Amino acid sequence: MRSAAPHTTSTGTHTELSWPSSEGSALAARRPGYRFGLIDAALAPAAGRLDPAGLTQLRRDLAVVVSADALFTLTDLCDLSRPEAVDSAVHTARALTEAAFREAEHARPPERAVS
């Protein structure tokens, strides 16, 4: 990713420069995570349908989609309008969520009939 920095837009360069190093960064520690509150609220009604590991992974997956960087990519590099970018992000979030629930249903052992 560092080799790509000279070829990126100012937004991409900013993202590159703010990427935390392996040792961590004070900037990353201060970066707000507002999206996690939104994601947690959206997933709360369905949390019982996923095991803790599945819920954690879905939360991480959605964090990629529910981000300014995702919207910047869609508007700046894919030439979408803001409403089109939001629609695309919603479509992606829905697809990730549906896939997570499908995987969880296939991973559960079949229920035995009680005689």
C-alpha positions, 0 to 999 in steps of 0.5 A, a space after each residue: 500500500 505504501 508504494 501506491 501512495 504517490 498515485 492516489 488522490 488526496 483522500 487516498 494519500 490521507 488514508 495512507 498517511 493515517 494507517 497505523 504502523 505495526 507498533 500502533 499510533 496515537 492518531 489511530 487511538 484517537 480516531 473515533 469509531 462512531 460507525 460501531 454504535 450504528 452497526 451494533 444498533 443495527 445488529 442488536 435485534 438479530 444478535 441471537 442468530 449468530 454465534 459470538 465469532 460470527 457476530 464479531 466477524 460480521 461487525 468487522 465486515 460491516 465496518 469496512 462498508 460503513 466508512 467514509 473511505 468506502 463512500 469516497 471510493 464510490 464517489 471519487 473513483 467509481 464516479 457515483 453520485 452521493 445517493 448512488 454511493 449510499 445505495 451501493 454501500 447499503 447493497 453491500 452491507 445487506 449482502 454481507 449480512 445475508 451471507 453471514 446469516 446463511 453461513 450460521 444456519 448451515 453451520 448449526 446442527 440439525 434439530 432432532 425431533 423429540 419423541 
